Each structure stands twice: as C-alpha cells, then as structure tokens.
Amino acid sequence: MTSYIDHLETLSRKQLMVVLARQHHERTQPVAVVGMGCRLPGGLDDPDELWNALREGRVLPTESAGVPEDSLGRPRWNLAAPDLAPLAGRLRQGAYLTDVDLFDADRFGIGAQEARDMDPQQRLLLEVAAQALADANLSRERLRGRTTGVYAVAGPVEYPHAWLRGGLPGDGLSAHMSTGSSPSAFSGRIALSLGLDGPAVTVDTASSSMLTAVHLAVRALRARECDVALVGTCNLLLSPFGTGILDRAGMLSPTGRSRPFTRHADGHVRGEGCGVVVLKRYADAVADGDRPYALVRGSAVHAQGDRPGISVAPARGQRTVIERALQDADVAPEDVQYVEAQANGSRIGGQIEAETLADAYARRSPDAPPLYVGSCKANLGYLETASGAPGLMKTVLALAHAEIPPQPGEDEPDPDIPWGRTALRLAAKPQPWPTRGRRRAAVSGFGFCGTLAHVVLESVPERPAAAESGPAGTGEGAGPWPLLLSAHTAEALARTAARLHRHLRRRADWTPAAVCRTLAEGRDHLAARYAAVVHDRAGLLAALERAAAAGQEPGLDDAHGAHDAHGAHDAHGAHDAHGAHDADGAPGRAADAVRHARRHIAGEAPATDEWWTAEAPRPDLLHLPGPALVGRRHWPDHHNWI
C-alpha cells in the first residue's frame, strides 16, 4: 500500500483523474447477457419458445397437470400409496417437466453408473449450460485462454430421499453417490464437464438464488476474476413430501394456480425448470462480435436483520435492495419502465411488493411515468429456487424486443393495490416499450429465508448491421458457403439439423453467410460430421432437411446425398479443386467451399479466417440452437416412489 501511495504522489492532477476514472469504469462497466438456455414447463426449451409463450399470454393448466411421468410413461409418484394418498390433490397440481430420467451422459463423457447416481438437477443444469454456451457461440476454441466462472444454484437435493423410503439393495451403494448428491457439485460438474477454467461457486439463497448468483458473477467480471460467467439454476420436485410441507405452511394455492396481482391470488403452485445465462463484459462482447440480448447495469443483495420472521420480506428491506441496485447502476428510479416482480401468487405479498415498487421507483403519483409490473409465475407457476431464471430471461427478452408481454389476470386486478393512485400498470396485451431510446427494466427475487436480490437491466445500444461478405468481400448474398455441422453421434447430428431447420424456417432475420459462420466459429466440432456447400437460403434449408432425414449418414453432401471423397459436388454442381466453378462460372470460390467442407469431414478445425478475412466485413454471429442431445434413461426403478 505504501509503494502504491508513493506512486500516486508522483502523478499530476490530470493523471490522478484518469486513474480514478478508469477505476470507476471498471467498477461500474456494463455486463452483457450474450447467451441463454432453458428447459421450462410447457415444452419451452429455448429463449425463442419462452418469448413466444409469454408474448401470446399462454398460461399452463397447472390446476389439472396430473402427476409427471418418466420416459417410460410411469408416474413419478404412486398416489395410491398410503403415505402419499393424503397429498394426492396437491401433487396433481403443478408446472412439471417430463422425462427427467433421461440424460445424454455420452455427450459429457460420464459413465452410466455415475450418471445414474447424479442428482437429475445436476444433469439438467449441465445440459442447459451447454445449450447456453452454444447460444453465446462460445466453443471450447473461443474459450481457450479465457477464465470462465460458473455460478450455479443448488436448492433442495431430493434425489436420495427415495433411497430412505424404499431402501437400497445390499450392493446398492456407489462411490458416485457422494458427488452425485452434493450441492457443491452443481458448479464443479459444469466446470469439469465443459472444460472451464475459473471460479466455480454454488449458491443457495432460495428463490433469490439466480439473481444473487448474477450479482456475484457481475462483480467477478468487473474485478476481472473471470472473462466469461455462466449463471444457472435448476429446480426439480422429486420428493412428494416438500409439497405437503408447503401446503401445511399455507403457501400453496387451493385452486392450483399462481395469480399474482389479481383479486383471485390465493398462494402459489409449485413448478420445475432450469435456466442458464452467459455473461461477458460489454466491451469484450463488442470486440468479439457478439449480439447481446441486454446489459446488466447494477445489482444488490440484502437481508433485513430486524424482520419479524425468517420468511418475511419486509417493505423496508425490499426498498433498501432496490435503492442499492439503482445506486450501483447509476440509474434514476423514474428512468426504469418495467419491473419483473417476485410476486408468486401470495395476495398480501403482492400488495406489499406493489406498494414498495411505487415508493422505491417514485411512482406514487398517477401523473408519474408509467411503471409496468409483471410476473411470469402467472404463466409458468412458481419455480421456487429456479424462479429467478425465467423472470430474468423474460425481462432480457422484453428489452431485446422492445416490448412488454401481457400479464395474465390483468383484467381482474387486485382491488387492494392502489392502481389508480399510482403509476403502476399491468400490460393487457403486448405493449410497445413506453419510451424511445434507452430501455431500462429490473428484476426482483426474494428468498424465503430473507435474502432479497434486485438486478437492473438496460437495452443494448443500437449498432449498424454488419454487411454479409465472403472471402473476396463480394457483399450481401454472394455465395457459396460451407455449411458445417457436427454432434457426438449420428443420431444427435440428425436431431441437430432438424432443430436448426425448424428454427430457421420460422424466422426471417438470418442470411446463409451468418448461419454458416456461426456454425463454423461458434460450435465445438465433434465426431459425427456433416457438410454441404450452399448458395442461398433455400439451399441451406434443403441441406438441413437432408441432414435430418432418416438414414442420412454423416459426411459431405451433394444435392443427392452422395459422399464422393474424390469429386464431391455441391447443390449447384460445383466440384472439387480439379476444376470447380461457382454458379456464375467464376473459378475457385466453389472449390474453396468444397475444400473447407472436406477438411471438416476429415476432422480438421474450420479455417474461418481464410473464408471470412479480417479485411472485409464479417457476417454477424447469430443466436442459434445448439447441438441436440440424445437422452438415455439413467434412473433406479425405486426412485419412482412406487
């Protein structure tokens, strides 16, 4: 410290100001959300599907869900069992995932015995983390030399509970059961299986866990403890007795629905799900050519020590955490236009939170700028430890789309919330963002043991679209391009192609060049490989359709599915370097595309710097679905509580 002070004394006033300005920038710099992955109830398995469901105002029929089933069609719980029969009504209500017994252990190099003894929450979190990295276009090659932090949330670990109820056979113990049921393994497993070097931290602050983990990750990024951060959470309801405990506590909705901010709010319905986000310093995201969804500007975590009970989230504590998050973000309260609330369906809780938001965000007058509030727990149920993930992702997507999704139940608002005397609003339909220019929003999470978290978000500054270009800088639409796909098995490869085909068919915001660059640079290139040379959108979609077709073997594809190692053709008849021409008769370009495709099939890494040179504008990297996974059953029979 003394030597540092001595150094500062040698600086001029201007130099000191520069030092302080740099330190302030490091402490407050924005952090970009560059990738997301999810598996949520209702079959919502990627950010696009989540956004479409929210925008359409879909509400899961949680009141009549029934008991979730495994991949064999067997119920998770036998409700006729004497100890479960009293809970049958509540257990039939929920927002459940199906097939949680499936896991693609081969993709991550995990043996069958170890996979079976891993808590399914670990397994699901690992699979979704891989999807989020793919959405962020962070292959192992692009992560090489970077420090990557893992901030994983671990809630209740209920997988071993079935052993206690059903007992184990004499040889049923396994060395893998220790790490398989340890909360610390939630983060360690991701770091190991994905080859990530950096801090690996497991977090549990109950329902505020996801936002608490974001808070820790943002600070680590700003302090340069890591260059990339994965933040994720998962919640599975494997034991039936947790539902009985919460019902006894009076927390669950008798009608089986979460209806926050409405006159019918009567508690919450339990839910399952998993969500992961990938974070980078915004300056690094810009330098890497990423397309961030949104920016984290500030956050705070707080517990009010003088609250009346451990599960109480007092108004004073809520206001404190909001004020500190706004201070961290250097954002005025009236400049925030939307808040994704904790509101889980508790009527009194929703009333306290609404009043606190009106106070903390300076919306006590109806003449103030409108502050829209919402909670996707009305759509998806209350995912408890994982509830922060869909709320955060919803808000990030709303900022990206400049639109606030409708709030279910808006037509029957709680009359005890002073809507008319404040500027609080519920969106009745997809609502264009209420301000032009910079959009700001926030997300709240309250843990039932008292830890409150709040994250302030902002839209990404507009930037001009990159011009599409090939190696010669030929401009928009100048093909051909090498389409390179891979997966760990032929079955996974076919599913990957089908998934990409579905995604691209329903969107218009892509070009063949951008898709091909994304798949070449942003993916790990695994053992089962497919390549084609494409000239336009129709050709690219057709190639994906062929790759997804039953019986299509990995390899270099011509228009008819041939795999000629000596003279393979692209869809327009261009062939290899012995005399290839592109569709316009120009020699060389089609041959180069075939050469790159052949190198991919031969197991070489793609030479993207040769195809998209630094001298010409490169096509954008896109958010595309990652490689498909092929789940196999890893589940002891006695874990079905039969």
Order of alpha helices (4+ residues) and beta strands (2+ residues): alpha-alpha-beta-alpha-alpha-beta-alpha-alpha-alpha-beta-alpha-alpha-alpha-beta-alpha-beta-alpha-beta-alpha-beta-alpha-beta-alpha-beta-alpha-alpha-beta-beta-beta-beta-beta-beta-alpha-alpha-beta-alpha-beta-alpha-alpha-beta
